[in-house]
Amino acid sequence: MAFTIAIAGRPNVGKSTLFNRLTKTKHAIVSDEPGVTRDRREGEAALAAMKFRLIDTAGVEKSKSGSLQDRMYQQSQVAIETADITLMLIDARTGILSDDVYFAGLLRKSGVPVILLANKCEGKKGDEALAESWKLGLGAPVPISAEHGEGLIDLYESILSLAKDLGRKEELFDDSSAHQKPRIFNVSSNLGSDISNHEDAHRSMQLLEDAEQNQTIRLAVVGRPNMGKSTLINTLLGESRLLTGPEAGITRDSIMVPFVFNKNHYEIVDTAGIRRSARITEKIEKLMVNDAQRAIQFAKVCILMFDARQPPHKQDMTIARHIADEGRAMIIAANMWDDVEDKSLSIRQITDRIQTSLAQLRGIPVVPISGLYGKGLERLFEAVQTIHSIWQTRISTAKLNRWLEIMLEAHPPPLVQGRRLRIRYMTQIKSRPPTFALFVSRPADLPESYLRYLIGGLRDEFMLTGVPVRMILRKGKNPYA
């Protein structure tokens, strides 16, 4: 088990800023608005030679049982219970507030090892709060500035001293200890799969992609707010890892969790619901949407969640087009299937809308599921494996040009200014998504309709259904120029 440190405290004391500082990332959303972090976020952190797993938690404050704030506290409590050390942050500028006193009391009762950090102590600010913080009963406070990186040497020494007392000092300097083991979720299922001159130029790329074939598949679960994204992930993990509830827009950060399903390794990323741009006015929601879009960029397969009880929304199609523009593989998960009365009508509405709005991606898998009850998950991950295989397909240059010759004979390129355009040959320059170079005598004059004809033929011949296919036009060198 990795040496784990949790960051805790009331809202807006700089927990996410410290998380970003120690993990050397900008993954946690930082804003002046209190209560931005809701789910617990985990990351690999380093402080000098120390390496450990770090958990960012939601701000803790008094709240009614069952409320959103109470559910946020439950998430924070899980992080504190599983951590070896808890870093409790206070804001040295505002001083000690009642929520600080309340939370410090909870930590003392729990008996967990705690280091008290007085944040925002740039220069000589916060001297009064340092003296006042002794009343929290958590020992001497360590003055730091998470934003400016001040006081980290003192933090290092405090963690080292406490780790020695726990008899776990060696784990902080073990490179292998900081890696989080994936959760395992196994069900029995047979995973299905659909699946010269320029070969040498792309052989090294082929070897690199082959080496990645059996590596972890990163999934991004995306969609509009309240589509059941976090509920699906909690069901997969078999625990309430992510905050859920009837309120729309609970998820704010994009949270990545590794797990295993049917012996295949995945990293699944929960994202904030994406609304129409015209409706996004608050700064925090813009940061949330940017975070979700960044998750799409780094995913291999995107699971786009629909509410199967309703016809597809215009925003659903906008998100789907964004995924296609990013070149990611995609699956439509028709969620809440257990509540659908006319199931054949629901599937027909979804498939018809996809054919109308996403004709360029015909064949996208549509899988009915119930994220709450775990129904349809075997089929969902069969589709993930299949679409991922198609997304990284490679086709030899010889096969491509034999196919191209047949296509040109069946439908020759058009005439331009009395001369027929010449298509010399084509080759695949990359996969993920499949991308091809087409060498044409006059690329600018090749009509879009003829390009669609070739891409459609590629899809049919080589079974490239449901994934983006890109065609780049190039002009061959003129040896007489």
N, C-alpha and C positions, 0 to 999 in steps of 0.2 A: 504494500500500500504506500502511495506517495506521501511524503510529508506535506501536510495541507494546512494552509493558513486562511482564515476567513476575515474579511473586513466588515465591520459592523458599526452601527451608530444611528443617530436620528437622521432625518432627511436633510440634504443640502450641506453636509459637513465636508464633502470632498472625497467620498469613498471611491467613486468611479474614476476621479482624477488620479488617485493613488493607484488604482488597479491598472490604468493605462500606463502610468509611470513604471510600475514594476514589471509589467508584461511587455513593455516597449511596443505597445500597439495603440490604436485609437478605436478599439472595438466597442468599448462601453460609451454610450451616449452621455455627453457632459453638457449640462445646461444650468443656468441660474434658477430655473424653475424647480422647486422642491418635489421630491417623489418621482423623479424620472425613471430610476431603476425600480423594476417590479419583480422580475424573475432573478434568480441567482445565476450569475455568469461565472464560468470557470475558465482558467487560462494557465499557461505555463509561465512562471515568473522567475526572475533572476535578480539577485542583489549581491554584487561583487561575485564571489565564487559560489554563493549559495544558489541552489535550484529547488523550487518547490511548486506545488499546485496552489493557486490563489483563487479564492472565491469572493466575488463582489455580491453584496446583498442589498435588499431593499432597506430604506430608512425605517427605523423602528419608532413607533409612537403609540400612545394610548388610543384604543379604538374599540368599537362595539364588536362583540362576538359575531362572526359570520360576515362581517363587512369586507370590502375589498382590502382595506388596510390590515384587517386581521388576517386575511389569507396571505397577504404579503409578509406579515410577521411570521406566519407558520413556515414559509419558505426560508426566511432568515434563520429561524430556529433550527431547521434541519441542517443548514450549512454550519452553524456554530457547533452543533452536536457531533458532526462528522469531522470537524477540524481539530488539529492538534494544538493550534494556538489561535486565539482571536485577537485581532487588532481593533480596539474600540477607538473610534475617532470622535473628537469634539472640535468645535469651531472656536479657536482662541480669540477671534475678533468679537464674537457675540457673547462669549462667556458661557457659564454653566446654566442650562435651562432645565425645566422640570422633566422634560423627556430624557435628558442625559442622566439625571438622578434615577429616574424610573428604570431605564435600561441597565444602568450600572448595578442596581439592586438585583435585577434578574440574572446578570452575569455572576455576581457574587454567590447567589443561591445555587446556581448550576455547578459551581466548582470548576469551570473550565479555565485553563491557563489564559490570562489576559495581559496584553500590553496596552497601556493607555497612551494614545497619540494625540497631541494638541496640534491640530492642523492650522494652516494659514498664519504661521509664525514668522513671516518674512521680516528680516531686520530685527527690531526689538518689539514688534507688535505682539500682543497677547501675554505680556508679563503678568497682568492681573489675573487672567484666566488660569495661568500655570499655578499660581498660588492657590486659587480657589478650587482647582480640580482635585486637590488632596482629599476634599470631603467626599469624593466618590468612593473612596475606600479601595482603589485599585492600584495603589502604589504611586511611585514618582512618574509624572507624565513625561513623554519624550517629545520635545518640540520639533516639528517638521514643517516643510512647505511642499505639499505634493505637486503643486503647479510648477514650482521653481526648482524642485529637486534638492532642497536644503534639509539637513538633518538625517540623511539616509545612513550615514556612518553610525550614528547613535542607534538608529533602528536596527541596523545589522548586528551591533553588539548586544542589543536587547533580545533579539531572536536567538542569537547564538547562546547566550547565557541560559535562556529558558529551555532551549533544546538540550543543553547539557544536563539540566536538572531532570528532564524527562528521559535521559539516557538515549536520545535519538539524534545526537549531533552528526553522526556519520551519514545519516540519510539526507541531510541538507547538501552534502557535497558528492552525492552519488548521481551521475548523469542519468541513469536509468530510472531513478525513483520518481522523477517529476512527471513521467508519462502516464496519462490516465488510461486505465484498461477499459475497453469497450464493454458495454452491457450486452448480454447474450439473450436473444429471444428466438427460440427455435421452434418451428413446426415442420411436420413432414410434408414436402411438396416437391414435385418434379419441375424444375425451372425450365421453361421452353426457350427456344432461341430461333429467330428468323435471320435467320441470317442467309527484251525489247530495248527500246533505245534509251529511254530515260529512267529505267529502273535503278541503275546505279546511283543516279543523282539523289534519289529519295530513300536509298537503303538505310542510311543512318537514322533518318526520321522514323522509318518503319520499325527498326530495332528498338528505338526509344519508346514508341507507342506500344509495341508488343510487351515491353517490360512493365508498362503501366496497366496492362489488360487486367491483371489479377489483383491490383491494388484497391484500396478503399474507394468506394463510390460516394461522392459528396452529393447529397440530396438537399434541395431547398423546397420547403413547403410554403407556397405562396397563395395569395387570393385576397378577396375583399375582407373587410373586418367581419368577425363573427361567423366565419365559415367552418369553424371547428378544427383549425390547424393545430393548436396546442393540445386539444383533446386527443387527436389522432396520435401525436407523438407520445403523450402520457400513456396511452394504451399500448403502444409499441414497446415502451420501456418498462411497463408493468408497475409504474409508480407515478405519483403526482409531482413529476419533476418540474413542470411548467405551470404557471398560474392560469387558472381557467375560471369561468363564471358567466353569468348571463349578460354582463356589461360588454358592450362593443368596444373594441380597441384596447383590451387589457394589455396585450403584448406590445412592447415598445422596442426593446433590443432584439437583435437577431442572435438567438442562442443556439450554439452548435453542441450536439451531444453524439459521441460515438456509440455504436451498438452493433450487434451481430444478428442477422436474420437468416435462418437456413444455411448457416456456415459461411455466409457472405458478409463481408465487412462494409459498414456504411458509416458516414458522418451525416447526420440529419440536422438541418438548420431550420428552426422556427423563426418566422418573420412577422413583422407588424402587418396588419391589414392595409392594403393600398387603395385609397379612395381616389376619385377624380381630382386632377390637379387644381381645378377651379374651386374645389371645396376646401383645399388645404390652405389655411391662413396662418395658423400658429407655427412659430419657429420649431417647437418640439416635434410637431407632426412632420414637418419637412425633413428633420433629421431622421425620424423613424423611417420614412419612405426611402430616403437616400440609403439607409442601412439595409433595407429590404432589397433595393435594386443592386446594391453591392453584393449581397448574398447570391442573387441570380447570376451575376457576372462570374462568380467563383464556383458555381455549382456545375456538376456534370449532367444531372437530370433534375428537372423542376417538376414537382407534383402540384398542379394547379387545382385548388379546391373549389368546387361548385356546390351550391345548395340545390340538391336534386329536387326539392319540393317546389322550386320556382323555375321559370324559363331562364335561360342564360341572360345575364345582364350585359349591357354595353361595356361596362368597366371590366367584366370578365374577359371580353374579347380584346380590350386594350392591353390588359396584362399579358394575355397570350401572345399578342403581336410583339410586345416588348421582349418576351422570352425568346421568340423566334429571331428578332433582330440581334439579340446577343449571341445567337448561334447555339443555344442550349437544347438538349433533348427534353421532351415534355410529355407528361401524362395528365389526363383529366381525371380527377377523382370526384365522382358524383357522390357527395357525402350526405348523411342523414337519410340513407336509402330505406331504412326501416320505417320511416314516417311517410314514404311516398305511397299514395293510393293507386294511381295508374302508372305502373312502372314502365310499360311499353311506350306510353306517351312521353314520359320524362326523358327516356333514352333518345326517342325520335327528335324531341325538341333540341337536345344537346347536339346530336350528330348533324341535324339540318343546319343549326346555327354555325357550327364549325365549318361545314362545307361552303356556306355562304360567305362567312367572314374570313376564313383561313384556308382558302382553296389551295394556296401554295403549300400547305402542310397536311394534305389529305392523308388519312390513315392514322391520325393521332389516337392512341389507345384511350378509350373511355371505360373506366372501371367503377362500377357501383360499390360503395363501401358504407360501413357505419363505423366511424372513428370511435364513437362512444362504446359500442359493444364489440368492437374488434372483428366485424364481419367483412369478408372480401379482401383481407390483408394478404392472403396467399396469392390471389390473382393480381393484386396491386404490385407485389414484388416480382412476380413472374414478368409483368409488363415492364418493370424497371430494368430487369436484366436484358429483356429483349430489345427495348429501345436504346439502351446503352450500347449493346452490341452493334446495332444498326448505325448509331451515331459515330462510332469509331471504325466504320468499314473502310477498307482500302481495296482499290481495284487496280489491276495491273494495266500498264499503258497499252500492251498488246490487245487485251480484251476491249479496252475502251475504244481503240481505233478500229477494230473489227466491227464493233457496234456502230461507231460513227459512220463508217462507210455505208452500212445498210440504211441508216437514217438519211444520209445525204442522197442516196439513190432513190429512196421513197419520196422524199420531198426536198429537192435541190434548193440552195439558198437563192434569194431573189436577185433580180437584175437591178443594178444601180448605174444610171447614166449609160445604159446600153451594154454594160459589162456585168457578168455574173460574179458575185462575191465568192471568193475562194476560202474554204475552211481547210487548212492544211492538216492539222492533227490536234489531239487534246491529250492531256495527262492530268493525273490527280496530284496536286501540290501539297495537300494536307488532309487530315481527317479531323473530326471533332470540331465542327461538323464537316462532312465531306465537301471538299472545295476543289474545283477543277479549273485548269487553264485551257482556254480555247484559242488557238492561233488562227487569226483571220487576216485576210489581205487588207481589209479596211474596217477595223473594229467599230469605228464611230457610226458606220452605215448599216450595221447588222440590226434589223428591227427587233424590238422587244418581243414581239409575237413569235419570232423564230427561236429566240432564246428560250421562251417558255415551252416551245415544242421540244427542244432538246432536253431541257430539265425534266419535263414530263416523261419523255422516253427513258431517261436515266433512272427515274424512280421505278418505272414499270419493269425494266430489264434487270436491274440490280437490287430490287426490293428495298429501295431507300424510302420507305413509307414512314410518315410521321416525324421526320427530322428535317431541319433546314438543309437545303442544298445550294451551294454558292458556285457561280460560274464567273470567272474573271477573263475578260477578253484581252488578248495580247496580239501584237503585230510582230510577225517574224522579221528578222533582219534581211534586208535586200543585199545580196552579195555584189550587185553592180552599183550600189550607191557610193 
